[in-house]
Every structure is written in structure tokens, then in C-alpha cells.
Amino acid sequence: MQARRTFRRVAVIAVAIVILAPLAVIGLFLASFDPNSYKPQVIAAAERALHRPVTIDGRLRMNLSLVPTISATGITIANPPGYADADFATLRRIEAKVALLPLLRHQLNILDLVLVDPVINLEYGPTGTPNWEIGPAGGAGGATPGTTGGAAGQPGNGAGIALQSVSIENGTITYHPSTVLVPLSGGAPAALTAQSPTVLHIARFSGSAASLDAPLQLSVNAQYNGTPFSVSGTTGPVSRLTGGAAGGAAWPVDLTVSGQGAQLHITGRIAHPRKADGYALHLHATAPDLAPLAAYLPTAARADLPPLRTVDLRADLGSPVEGQVPAVTNVSLTAGTSDLTAWRKGLSLRSLNITLPALDRAVNVALAGSYQGSQVGLEGKAGPVGPVLDAALGVAPSPPQPGGPTERFAISAAARVGKALFNVAGGMASPSKLAGVAMKLSATIPNLAKLSDLAGTPLPAWTNIGISGLLTDPGGQSLTRAVALNSLAVSATQGQFGGAFSLTIGSRPDLQAVIHASRIDLSALLRAARPPSPAATAPGAAPASQTTPAPSPAPASANPAANGLIIPTSPLPFNLLRAADGNVELTIDKLTYAGADYRALSAHALLRNGVLTVRPISGELPGGPVSGALMVNATSNPPSIRLVEQAPAFRLGPLLRLLGEPGSASATVQLYANLAGAGSTPHDIAATLNGALGISTVNGEIDGALLDHLLATAGLPAGLAGAQGPVQLRCFATRIDAADGLARIRALTLDSSRLFMTGGGSVNLATEGLNVVLKPQTTVGGAATPIPLAVTGTLGRPVTGAAPAGDYAQAIAAAGQRIGGGQTLFGRLTRQLGLTRRSARPQGCTTALALARMGHPGPAPTTMGLAAGGNSGATTGSAKPPGAVGGPQNLLQSLFH
């Protein structure tokens, strides 16, 4: 008995030794194990997997227990060279509680993973490669994070990984969009522009499960660009994602996303969660008001979101066939009564209903509401939607289903905004290619301006508009390659035109157009295009006829640029001519402007390979025909321009009103020009100008104030032409010849009932310097005598002063003849100096008109001017005629009497 007890005691001790001895050895090993000694190997393994530098500033630690805890601090994953941010990700601390015994079976079961202060920067490199593509040199195609060449989800040593619980504290993910090239105006080089980053801040992320194979309970509190949202619900076990389990039942999903009062509920199952494949999900979104959701949109797009209320969206999503869009079915979108005034003034919605049974079916739309007290409605259907969506996204079209609908896309829709009606009907033969398009468009709009608030931008007050046309893709090329509008017909109170145009889209767009207008009231179009002034729309405002008229634009010389130049130095858009081709024919039967009718206007513009030719440019102006041609070669260096213009007779009054000049004028002007220059700016072209310009008019009438204003603009003293009132214009003629930017005045003669003046000189168009002598007439010795005035300075700042001494010979000779008939000392002195008075004028109307008309015929002057002996009502006795200049005469008489 005693021996038996002794044996049992020895047996127990032996078993204890067998059990406790290994445990003691393991305990001694764990007590002496230092994980920090393996930090170089851990870093090297991480760098091999990520193909980028990894640093761990803190120590690797392990807390001993039946559930060991491994921790590390100060972890940084660097970006490859060339990225704006040096770091791809940083992590202040990581803790992982692992199950001890499964390690003996080469299974890593992470019971709890904690990430503290993770920061991830997603950005694009200088070559456009995103930094989240893990591979050699930061490129794609390397190992996926978490793998080192073994089976998916399996580390290279064959160990499986399972995750039971994970939490993230104070995490930040920042996405920096790629930098884009933004072209600048005036042909300047494009500039790099960085877009605003998107920031996702995760205040708390918690995912926990009762066991490794139990459903995961999710709870997320985060902010998207500063706007809070939350996620809660359950999914299948994490082991299905990390490789700890394979196969099995479908992975369930039941999640709710909440933010700004809206909710999105996602339910369903995913057959292969690691591949995100084989899913069947139902989405149900509700929002009492869409307006707060604008906070999730980019700032520039927030104003585009309509503040719909009581919004309900439902849809089913299924896995796509490879390379195609997901299967979308049972889509319905409804919205209830909504006041949309904050989005579009005066707009409200009673109901909105959109349904889409499937992508191979048509979408149905029904909308009802009001706009500024008038009914608004939209009804229509279009489909199938799938092929169009495939074409828009650039994916392969879905194969046709046996017995299913044909691919042909059909659309029929009608909209009403008050009395304005809009219709579209037609279809596409090949919607997956956006090809074979034939859609009839039509609209009837009583007053376009009344739709301004609905459009969100001011619209001109064009009235009684009717529009119709046929939208096609020429030759069935697809709307992505060519678009055309045929049988275009537009009518309105302000005009009527029609025609056709087509635009070929590609690396070199090509515009073809033929436009014919039977009538255009340009004055009415411009008046209707101006937005109403606040004074005209304010309650109690005075009628337009009583309001103060807007001031006329100041002459160009009154507003020189900061560099003192009048001719613009901004680059012309020659790059547009080099980037496209075109062929446009325009004819207008009748164009009305400023009370005058312009008829038979035509222009044909041909643009090929950077060379623009507009020939002919012709029309019947109120006083006669005008014709010309324009040639621009944008491929030469520098670009070159040539203008040829012939206007034998056009009315001066409308032109002056167009330029904003005050006063009235009744005169028919002849203009002839043949000018050429080269340069990238108007100033450069003027600085190289060659050719001739001639302007003339006879037998007209002009307001005295206007004439005086024009003379003052040229730098002459104010009051030279007298006060306001009609001035008979016997003739005006000027001829300017340009050579390499130096414009020489060959002829300049003005003969009117108030003033006779001639001139000459030159203008340096490169420097805009003036070297001009003007000779207004005065009366000396009872006869007309020119008194020279020099106009120097620049076009922007002309200066009037004394002319060179040689220009005063005629005036001094006339004074000598007047004072004592040549018998006085002064008279004899003028004869001895050779200053004899010439009886013939050096430059009268006949000579100047011949030069200005460049050999073309024209009417002769018939009215009386100062040169013809008329004084237009001059007083008798000693009083001077109205056209005489008193200042120089009085100066001469005071010197020699």
C-alpha cells in the first residue's frame, strides 16, 4: 500500500517535471528575449515589401503574458524621390495583441490591433505616378502590401494571418490631386495650378468581433474636409479578408452611413470579399434636405447642388462582368415639395420621380413645379441607358441578351417653363459608340431674359424666339468625333437666321458652317443684351428718358496705358488659328444699326494650317458698297496680317456713334486701305506696318462741338472750330503711307465753313512719337494765311507748340503785304528775304482728294468753305469771319503796327 502511494507520488512528480520543465525553459527564453534586437531585420523585411525606406525610431517591445502584446513607436514610411512630401505615412504607435499558441502552427492571430495617430499622404509624383502604387521605384506592379511573393494573403513563410479586432485613433488621410496645366490668356504659356487637397480625418475607428470567425462590428466617427459623418453596422469576419479563412458562405454587409441629417443604408452579401466580387447589394438613401450635403462637395461645386427636400433614393447593385459597369437595377429617385429659391430664384418643386428598371431599359423622368408664378414641368424617357453609360466611361459595351431589347437608343422629352416650350425627340443607332445620332431639337421662348434666374446667369431680353434644328454626328462618326446641327432655323423679334454647322473634334478641330440671315436688328440685339440698370429697375425710378445718359467713352488718347502706349501690347490669340481649321460662310440680307440699313453683307472665312483668309468681305452700306479682304498667317514668325479694304461711300454718323463720339454728323466717307504688318501684338504689327490708308469726304455737315472735340483729340487747342452748331464740310481728305512702321502724312486737308486747315508730317508707330505740323488758316492782310502749329509728343500725350521757323515763311510774307502794301520797312525786308506770298494753295481739296482716293473716282466738293471764299455768314465791317483764327492774326498785328 505504501509502495503504491510512493509510486503514485513519483509518477506525479515525473509528470510535473515533464510538463513544467519545458514551460520553465520557455519562460526563461521569453524572459531573456529582446524583440528590439530584431529591429534591423524587421525594417529590412518591410522595405523589401514596400520598395521604399522604412524607419522605426522607438524600440520594439513585447509585454509577456498568455496574450503577448507587441508594440513599436515612431514608424515612418518614406516616399520615393521626387514627391512633394518626403513621407508616405507616419504612425506614432502600433500595438498588436497576438494569440501565443497559434504561432506554433505558423498562424498569426491578431486579437487586437491598435493604430495611434496614423498619417497618410496620397499624392502624384512629377511623372504623374501615384505614391500608393507599391512597386520598384514607386511604380505599380510590385508586391501588394501584406504579401511578399507567396499566395495572396499569405506571408512568404506560409503563415496565415487573421484579425479579430482593430481600432484607429486620430488618423488622417490627405489626398492631393494631380497638378494640372491651366492655359493663360493672350497666348501665354500654360501655368501649373495645384487643386485643393481632400482630407479624411478619422477621430475613432473601431472594429471588433467576439471571435476570429464572428461578424465584425464597425463604428467610425470621422470628418470629410471638416464635415462630420459616421459609419456603423456589421460585416462578415475579418478572416475572410486576411486569408485566415477561405471559401464559406457569402460575406454579409449591413452598414449605415450618416451625415448632415442624411442616411445611406447598405445591405446585402459579397461572395468573394477579398476580391470585392460577387456582390449583391441594396442601397437606400434618405435626406430630409440636400442643402447640408453640399458641405461634402468641393467648394466650386457646392452652388450646383439643388436643395431638394424629402429625397429618397433606392437601387440594387450587382457585380459587373469583367471590364463592364456594375449591374444597376430597380433605381428610383423621388423628392417632395421643395423651395429652390436659394438655388434658382423663384423656382419651387412639387414632385420629382425618376425610375430606371435596369441599364438595358429606358429611364423615365417626371417633374412638376413652378417658376416665378408659372408652371414648370418635364416629362420624358430615354434609353437604354447602359450603352450610353458604357460610351461615357470608355468601357466595353455589355453583350446583348437573348430576346432582350435592341441597342438603339431613343429619347422623347418635353419641358415647359411658363409659356416657354422645349422638345427633343429622336435617337441613336449605336448608343454604345454615341453614333448614328438623329435628334430633333425645338424651342419656343417668349422672352429669354425671364429665364435668367433659372439659368443662373443674365440672359439677353430677346423676344418671340423660335428655334429648331437636327442634331447629328456627320457620317455616323460618333458624337465624340463630330457633331453637327443641320436645318437650323432661328427667328426672333430682333432677327432671323438659319443654316447648318458641323464641328469635327480631335487634335485639330474643324468647324464648317453656312449661315444665312434674312434680317438682323443689331441695335435691338445690343439693347436687349444689356442688363437693366439698377435705377431702371428700382421702385419709383425715373423713366429711361429722364435718367442721366451714360457718359460717352473717352477718346483713346485720354487713356494711355501704364507704359504710355495707346496701341495695345497684349498678345493676339494666334495660337487659336494654329490649333484648328474651319470654313465659314456668312450672308446677311439686311442688318439694321443706329437707324441705318446695311444690305447684302457677306463674308467667307477659310482657315487651313494656321492661315486665315477672309475673302470677300462685302456689303452695301447706306452710302454705297464696301469690300475687302483679310489675310492672317499665324505660322510665320512673327505672324503676319494684311488688310485690303474699299469703302467708296459709307455714312459717318453711325460710325461715330459706334465709337462713342458725341454730336452728330451727316457725311458720306470714302475709305481705301492696303495695309500689312507682322508681330504677335497690335503694337508689334503697327511697328512694322507697310501700305497706305486714304480717308475722304465731301459736301457733308458736322456738329461744331464734335469737330472741335476731334481736333482737340489730335492735340489742337480747344475752341479752334467754334461752338456747337452745324458746320458745312466742303472736304476732308487724308492720305497716310506707312513704311516699316513710319506713317507719313502725304495729304491732310480740312475745308469747312468754320475752319480751313492743312497738315503733314509723320508718326512713328513703333514709339508712337508725333512729328506733325498742322496749319489752321487765319486772316492776315485781308487774305487767308496758314499759321503752322507743331504737334509733337506721343499718341497718348500729344503736345502742341510752335512749328519750326521755316514753316512760318508764308505767314510772314502775307503780313508784309498787309502792312503798308510792301512799302514799309517790314514789307521791303520780307521781299529781300525772299518771303513772297504765293497765290496758289500748296494743298487744296482737289489735290488731297486725289491722293486720299488712291486713283478711285469720287464726287467733287460743291459746298462753300473758307478755301472757296465762303464765310458761312461772316459779319460785315471789321468783324472776322467765323472760320478765321483770331489769335495768330492779333499777335502779328500787335508786333508790326
Secondary structure as the mmCIF struct_conf table of DSSP 4:
data_model
#
loop_
_struct_conf.conf_type_id
_struct_conf.id
_struct_conf.beg_label_comp_id
_struct_conf.beg_label_asym_id
_struct_conf.beg_label_seq_id
_struct_conf.end_label_comp_id
_struct_conf.end_label_asym_id
_struct_conf.end_label_seq_id
HELX_RH_AL_P HELX_RH_AL_P1 GLN A 2 SER A 32
HELX_RH_3T_P HELX_RH_3T_P1 PRO A 35 TYR A 38
HELX_RH_AL_P HELX_RH_AL_P2 LYS A 39 LEU A 50
TURN_TY1_P TURN_TY1_P1 HIS A 51 HIS A 51
BEND BEND1 ARG A 52 ARG A 52
STRN STRN1 VAL A 54 ILE A 56
BEND BEND2 GLY A 58 GLY A 58
STRN STRN2 ARG A 61 ASN A 63
BEND BEND3 SER A 65 VAL A 67
STRN STRN3 THR A 69 ALA A 78
HELX_LH_PP_P HELX_LH_PP_P1 ASN A 79 PRO A 80
TURN_TY1_P TURN_TY1_P2 PRO A 81 GLY A 82
BEND BEND4 ALA A 84 ALA A 86
STRN STRN4 ASP A 87 VAL A 98
BEND BEND5 LEU A 100 LEU A 100
HELX_RH_3T_P HELX_RH_3T_P2 LEU A 101 ARG A 105
TURN_TY1_P TURN_TY1_P3 HIS A 106 HIS A 106
STRN STRN5 GLN A 107 LEU A 122
STRN STRN6 TYR A 124 TYR A 124
TURN_TY1_P TURN_TY1_P4 PRO A 126 THR A 127
BEND BEND6 GLY A 128 GLY A 128
STRN STRN7 PRO A 130 PRO A 130
TURN_TY1_P TURN_TY1_P5 ASN A 131 TRP A 132
BEND BEND7 GLU A 133 GLU A 133
BEND BEND8 GLY A 135 GLY A 135
HELX_RH_3T_P HELX_RH_3T_P3 PRO A 136 GLY A 138
BEND BEND9 ALA A 140 GLY A 142
HELX_LH_PP_P HELX_LH_PP_P2 ALA A 143 THR A 144
TURN_TY1_P TURN_TY1_P6 PRO A 145 GLY A 146
BEND BEND10 THR A 148 ALA A 151
TURN_TY1_P TURN_TY1_P7 ALA A 152 GLY A 153
TURN_TY1_P TURN_TY1_P8 GLY A 156 ASN A 157
STRN STRN8 GLY A 160 LEU A 163
STRN STRN9 VAL A 166 TYR A 175
HELX_LH_PP_P HELX_LH_PP_P3 PRO A 177 THR A 179
STRN STRN10 VAL A 180 VAL A 182
HELX_LH_PP_P HELX_LH_PP_P4 PRO A 183 LEU A 184
HELX_RH_3T_P HELX_RH_3T_P4 SER A 185 GLY A 187
HELX_LH_PP_P HELX_LH_PP_P5 ALA A 188 ALA A 190
STRN STRN11 ALA A 191 THR A 193
HELX_LH_PP_P HELX_LH_PP_P6 ALA A 194 PRO A 197
STRN STRN12 THR A 198 SER A 208
BEND BEND11 ALA A 210 SER A 211
TURN_TY1_P TURN_TY1_P9 LEU A 212 ASP A 213
BEND BEND12 ALA A 214 ALA A 214
HELX_LH_PP_P HELX_LH_PP_P7 PRO A 215 PRO A 215
STRN STRN13 LEU A 216 TYR A 224
TURN_TY1_P TURN_TY1_P10 ASN A 225 GLY A 226
STRN STRN14 THR A 227 THR A 235
BEND BEND13 GLY A 236 GLY A 236
TURN_TY1_P TURN_TY1_P11 VAL A 238 VAL A 238
HELX_RH_AL_P HELX_RH_AL_P3 SER A 239 THR A 242
TURN_TY1_P TURN_TY1_P12 GLY A 243 GLY A 243
BEND BEND14 GLY A 244 GLY A 244
BEND BEND15 GLY A 247 GLY A 247
BEND BEND16 ALA A 249 ALA A 249
HELX_LH_PP_P HELX_LH_PP_P8 ALA A 250 ALA A 250
STRN STRN15 TRP A 251 GLY A 259
TURN_TY1_P TURN_TY1_P13 GLN A 260 GLY A 261
STRN STRN16 ALA A 262 HIS A 272
HELX_RH_3T_P HELX_RH_3T_P5 PRO A 273 LYS A 275
TURN_TY1_P TURN_TY1_P14 ALA A 276 ALA A 276
STRN STRN17 ASP A 277 ASP A 289
BEND BEND17 LEU A 290 LEU A 290
HELX_RH_3T_P HELX_RH_3T_P6 ALA A 291 TYR A 296
BEND BEND18 LEU A 297 LEU A 297
HELX_RH_3T_P HELX_RH_3T_P7 THR A 299 ASP A 304
BEND BEND19 LEU A 305 LEU A 305
STRN STRN18 ARG A 309 GLY A 318
HELX_LH_PP_P HELX_LH_PP_P9 SER A 319 VAL A 321
TURN_TY1_P TURN_TY1_P15 GLU A 322 GLY A 323
BEND BEND20 GLN A 324 GLN A 324
HELX_LH_PP_P HELX_LH_PP_P10 VAL A 325 PRO A 326
STRN STRN19 ALA A 327 ALA A 335
STRN STRN20 SER A 338 ASP A 339
TURN_TY1_P TURN_TY1_P16 THR A 341 TRP A 343
BEND BEND21 ARG A 344 ARG A 344
TURN_TY1_P TURN_TY1_P17 LYS A 345 GLY A 346
STRN STRN21 LEU A 347 ALA A 358
TURN_TY1_P TURN_TY1_P18 LEU A 359 ASP A 360
BEND BEND22 ARG A 361 ARG A 361
STRN STRN22 VAL A 363 TYR A 371
TURN_TY1_P TURN_TY1_P19 GLN A 372 GLY A 373
STRN STRN23 SER A 374 GLY A 383
HELX_RH_AL_P HELX_RH_AL_P4 VAL A 385 LEU A 393
TURN_TY1_P TURN_TY1_P20 GLY A 394 GLY A 394
HELX_LH_PP_P HELX_LH_PP_P11 ALA A 396 GLN A 401
TURN_TY1_P TURN_TY1_P21 PRO A 402 GLY A 403
BEND BEND23 GLU A 407 GLU A 407
STRN STRN24 PHE A 409 VAL A 417
TURN_TY1_P TURN_TY1_P22 GLY A 418 LYS A 419
STRN STRN25 ALA A 420 SER A 430
HELX_RH_3T_P HELX_RH_3T_P8 PRO A 431 LYS A 433
TURN_TY1_P TURN_TY1_P23 LEU A 434 LEU A 434
STRN STRN26 ALA A 435 ASN A 447
HELX_RH_3T_P HELX_RH_3T_P9 LEU A 448 LEU A 451
HELX_RH_AL_P HELX_RH_AL_P5 SER A 452 ALA A 455
TURN_TY1_P TURN_TY1_P24 GLY A 456 GLY A 456
BEND BEND24 THR A 457 THR A 457
STRN STRN27 THR A 463 THR A 472
HELX_RH_3T_P HELX_RH_3T_P10 PRO A 474 GLY A 476
TURN_TY1_P TURN_TY1_P25 LEU A 479 ARG A 481
STRN STRN28 ALA A 482 ALA A 492
TURN_TY1_P TURN_TY1_P26 THR A 493 GLN A 494
STRN STRN29 GLY A 495 THR A 504
BEND BEND25 GLY A 506 ARG A 508
STRN STRN30 ASP A 510 ASP A 521
HELX_RH_AL_P HELX_RH_AL_P6 LEU A 522 ALA A 529
BEND BEND26 ARG A 530 ARG A 530
HELX_LH_PP_P HELX_LH_PP_P12 PRO A 531 SER A 533
HELX_RH_AL_P HELX_RH_AL_P7 PRO A 534 THR A 537
BEND BEND27 ALA A 538 ALA A 538
TURN_TY1_P TURN_TY1_P27 PRO A 539 GLY A 540
HELX_LH_PP_P HELX_LH_PP_P13 ALA A 541 PRO A 543
HELX_RH_3T_P HELX_RH_3T_P11 ALA A 544 GLN A 546
BEND BEND28 THR A 547 THR A 547
HELX_LH_PP_P HELX_LH_PP_P14 THR A 548 PRO A 555
HELX_RH_3T_P HELX_RH_3T_P12 ALA A 556 ALA A 558
BEND BEND29 ASN A 559 ASN A 559
TURN_TY1_P TURN_TY1_P28 ALA A 562 ASN A 563
BEND BEND30 GLY A 564 GLY A 564
BEND BEND31 ILE A 566 ILE A 567
BEND BEND32 SER A 570 SER A 570
HELX_LH_PP_P HELX_LH_PP_P15 PRO A 571 LEU A 572
HELX_RH_AL_P HELX_RH_AL_P8 PHE A 574 ALA A 579
STRN STRN31 ASP A 581 TYR A 593
TURN_TY1_P TURN_TY1_P29 ALA A 594 GLY A 595
STRN STRN32 ALA A 596 ARG A 608
TURN_TY1_P TURN_TY1_P30 ASN A 609 GLY A 610
STRN STRN33 VAL A 611 LEU A 621
TURN_TY1_P TURN_TY1_P31 PRO A 622 GLY A 623
STRN STRN34 GLY A 624 ASN A 633
TURN_TY1_P TURN_TY1_P32 ALA A 634 THR A 635
BEND BEND33 SER A 636 PRO A 638
STRN STRN35 SER A 640 ARG A 651
HELX_RH_AL_P HELX_RH_AL_P9 LEU A 652 LEU A 658
TURN_TY1_P TURN_TY1_P33 LEU A 659 GLY A 660
BEND BEND34 GLY A 663 GLY A 663
STRN STRN36 ALA A 665 SER A 666
STRN STRN37 THR A 668 ALA A 678
BEND BEND35 SER A 680 THR A 681
HELX_RH_AL_P HELX_RH_AL_P10 PRO A 682 ALA A 687
TURN_TY1_P TURN_TY1_P34 THR A 688 THR A 688
STRN STRN38 ASN A 690 ASP A 703
HELX_RH_AL_P HELX_RH_AL_P11 GLY A 704 THR A 713
TURN_TY1_P TURN_TY1_P35 ALA A 714 GLY A 715
HELX_LH_PP_P HELX_LH_PP_P16 LEU A 716 PRO A 717
TURN_TY1_P TURN_TY1_P36 ALA A 718 ALA A 721
BEND BEND36 ALA A 723 GLY A 725
STRN STRN39 PRO A 726 ALA A 739
TURN_TY1_P TURN_TY1_P37 ASP A 740 GLY A 741
STRN STRN40 LEU A 742 SER A 752
BEND BEND37 SER A 753 ARG A 754
STRN STRN41 PHE A 756 ASN A 764
TURN_TY1_P TURN_TY1_P38 LEU A 765 GLU A 768
STRN STRN42 GLY A 769 VAL A 780
TURN_TY1_P TURN_TY1_P39 GLY A 781 GLY A 782
STRN STRN43 ALA A 783 PRO A 786
STRN STRN44 LEU A 789 GLY A 793
STRN STRN45 THR A 794 THR A 794
BEND BEND38 LEU A 795 ARG A 797
STRN STRN46 PRO A 798 ALA A 802
HELX_LH_PP_P HELX_LH_PP_P17 ALA A 803 PRO A 804
HELX_RH_3T_P HELX_RH_3T_P13 ALA A 805 TYR A 808
HELX_RH_AL_P HELX_RH_AL_P12 ALA A 809 ARG A 818
TURN_TY1_P TURN_TY1_P40 ILE A 819 ILE A 819
HELX_RH_3T_P HELX_RH_3T_P14 GLY A 820 GLY A 822
BEND BEND39 THR A 824 THR A 824
HELX_RH_AL_P HELX_RH_AL_P13 LEU A 825 GLN A 832
TURN_TY1_P TURN_TY1_P41 LEU A 833 GLY A 834
HELX_LH_PP_P HELX_LH_PP_P18 THR A 836 ARG A 838
BEND BEND40 SER A 839 ALA A 840
BEND BEND41 PRO A 842 GLN A 843
HELX_RH_AL_P HELX_RH_AL_P14 CYS A 845 ARG A 853
TURN_TY1_P TURN_TY1_P42 MET A 854 GLY A 855
HELX_LH_PP_P HELX_LH_PP_P19 PRO A 859 PRO A 861
BEND BEND42 THR A 863 THR A 863
TURN_TY1_P TURN_TY1_P43 LEU A 866 GLY A 869
BEND BEND43 SER A 872 GLY A 873
BEND BEND44 THR A 876 THR A 876
TURN_TY1_P TURN_TY1_P44 GLY A 877 SER A 878
HELX_LH_PP_P HELX_LH_PP_P20 ALA A 879 PRO A 881
TURN_TY1_P TURN_TY1_P45 PRO A 882 GLY A 883
BEND BEND45 ALA A 884 ALA A 884
HELX_RH_AL_P HELX_RH_AL_P15 GLY A 886 PHE A 896
#
